[in-house]
Amino acid sequence: MATLTTTQSSLLMLALILLSLTTSSLVLADCRKLGLQYKLARPGCRPVTLDSVGCRGTCSGYTRISPNNYLEVERSCTCCQEMGFLERTQRLQCPTLNPPFRDVTYRIPRRCSCRPCRSVASVSRVQTLEDLRLG
């Protein structure tokens, strides 16, 4: 039986690690629009339930040893995010105001896709879709 040198053993181990990373990245992305409902309310107006959409899903990411320098680690991640927006307007009935209505403009994602993750450091509070969903 042939014995492996330390170098051969290290290369074999690295190949197995890279193979497992490649295999695990075969998970398909599942990023899509998800129907949501919001309660839209303004002072002096009757609240309405607004049908809308958000992006939700699973995207790929990985961490691996750099093929160029075995002491470095490479990272990549993608997140389910919007790809452009559409603007919609909802008219609220406001019987105590003059005029007795208010138009509220809001945005919805045009489509959703796995894209490089971006920082949310500038956002004061991160909301999940569960935070926004009614009922």
C-alpha positions as CSV (number, residue, x, y, z in Angstrom):
1,M,0.0,0.0,0.0
2,A,1.4,3.4,-1.0
3,T,1.7,6.0,1.7
4,L,1.1,9.7,1.1
5,T,3.6,12.4,1.7
6,T,2.6,15.3,4.0
7,T,2.3,17.5,0.9
8,Q,0.1,15.0,-0.9
9,S,-2.0,14.5,2.2
10,S,-2.5,18.3,2.5
11,L,-3.5,18.7,-1.1
12,L,-5.9,15.8,-0.8
13,M,-7.5,17.4,2.2
14,L,-7.7,20.8,0.5
15,A,-9.3,19.1,-2.6
16,L,-11.9,17.4,-0.4
17,I,-12.7,20.8,1.3
18,L,-13.1,22.5,-2.0
19,L,-15.3,19.7,-3.3
20,S,-17.6,19.9,-0.3
21,L,-17.8,23.7,-0.8
22,T,-18.6,23.2,-4.5
23,T,-21.2,20.5,-3.7
24,S,-22.9,22.6,-1.0
25,S,-23.2,25.6,-3.4
26,L,-25.4,23.6,-5.6
27,V,-28.4,24.5,-3.5
28,L,-30.7,26.5,-5.7
29,A,-31.6,30.1,-4.8
30,D,-35.2,30.6,-3.9
31,C,-35.7,34.4,-3.9
32,R,-39.1,35.7,-4.8
33,K,-41.8,38.2,-4.1
34,L,-44.0,37.4,-1.1
35,G,-47.5,38.8,-0.7
36,L,-47.9,41.0,2.4
37,Q,-50.6,43.2,3.9
38,Y,-50.1,46.4,5.7
39,K,-52.5,48.6,7.7
40,L,-52.2,52.1,6.3
41,A,-53.4,54.8,8.7
42,R,-53.1,58.6,8.8
43,P,-54.5,61.0,11.5
44,G,-58.1,62.0,10.5
45,C,-58.4,59.2,7.9
46,R,-60.0,55.8,7.9
47,P,-57.4,53.0,8.0
48,V,-57.2,50.7,5.0
49,T,-55.6,47.3,4.5
50,L,-53.0,47.5,1.8
51,D,-52.0,44.5,-0.3
52,S,-48.3,44.7,-1.1
53,V,-45.2,42.5,-1.7
54,G,-41.7,42.1,-0.2
55,C,-38.7,40.0,-1.1
56,R,-38.0,36.8,0.8
57,G,-35.9,33.7,0.1
58,T,-32.7,31.8,0.3
59,C,-29.6,32.8,-1.5
60,S,-26.1,31.2,-1.6
61,G,-23.1,32.2,0.4
62,Y,-19.8,30.5,1.2
63,T,-16.5,30.8,3.0
64,R,-13.5,29.0,1.5
65,I,-9.7,28.9,1.7
66,S,-8.1,31.0,-0.9
67,P,-6.7,28.9,-3.7
68,N,-3.9,31.4,-4.0
69,N,-3.0,31.7,-0.4
70,Y,-4.0,28.9,2.0
71,L,-3.7,31.2,5.0
72,E,-6.4,33.5,3.7
73,V,-10.2,33.0,3.7
74,E,-12.5,34.2,0.9
75,R,-16.1,35.0,1.6
76,S,-19.1,35.6,-0.6
77,C,-22.7,36.0,0.2
78,T,-25.9,37.1,-1.6
79,C,-29.2,38.2,-0.1
80,C,-32.7,38.2,-1.5
81,Q,-33.3,41.9,-2.4
82,E,-35.4,44.1,-4.6
83,M,-34.5,44.8,-8.2
84,G,-36.1,48.2,-8.8
85,F,-39.4,49.6,-7.5
86,L,-42.9,50.4,-8.7
87,E,-44.7,53.4,-7.2
88,R,-48.4,53.0,-6.2
89,T,-50.8,55.5,-4.7
90,Q,-53.6,54.7,-2.3
91,R,-56.4,57.2,-1.6
92,L,-57.5,57.4,2.0
93,Q,-60.9,58.7,3.0
94,C,-60.6,61.4,5.6
95,P,-64.1,62.8,6.5
96,T,-62.9,65.3,9.1
97,L,-60.2,66.9,6.8
98,N,-60.5,69.4,3.9
99,P,-60.3,68.0,1.3
100,P,-61.8,64.8,2.7
101,F,-59.1,62.5,1.3
102,R,-55.3,62.0,1.3
103,D,-53.2,60.3,-1.4
104,V,-50.4,58.2,0.0
105,T,-47.6,57.0,-2.3
106,Y,-45.7,53.9,-1.5
107,R,-43.1,51.6,-3.3
108,I,-43.2,47.9,-4.0
109,P,-40.4,45.7,-5.4
110,R,-40.5,45.4,-9.2
111,R,-38.9,41.9,-8.8
112,C,-36.6,40.1,-6.4
113,S,-33.2,38.5,-7.0
114,C,-30.2,37.3,-5.1
115,R,-27.7,40.2,-5.0
116,P,-24.5,41.0,-3.0
117,C,-25.5,41.7,0.5
118,R,-25.4,45.4,1.6
119,S,-24.9,46.9,5.0
120,V,-27.9,48.0,7.0
121,A,-25.8,50.1,9.4
122,S,-27.6,53.3,8.4
123,V,-31.0,51.8,9.3
124,S,-32.1,52.6,12.8
125,R,-34.2,49.4,13.2
126,V,-34.2,46.4,11.0
127,Q,-37.7,45.1,10.4
128,T,-38.4,41.6,9.3
129,L,-41.3,40.6,7.1
130,E,-43.0,39.1,10.1
131,D,-42.9,42.6,11.7
132,L,-44.8,44.0,8.8
133,R,-47.3,41.2,8.1
134,L,-50.8,41.5,9.4
135,G,-52.7,38.6,11.0
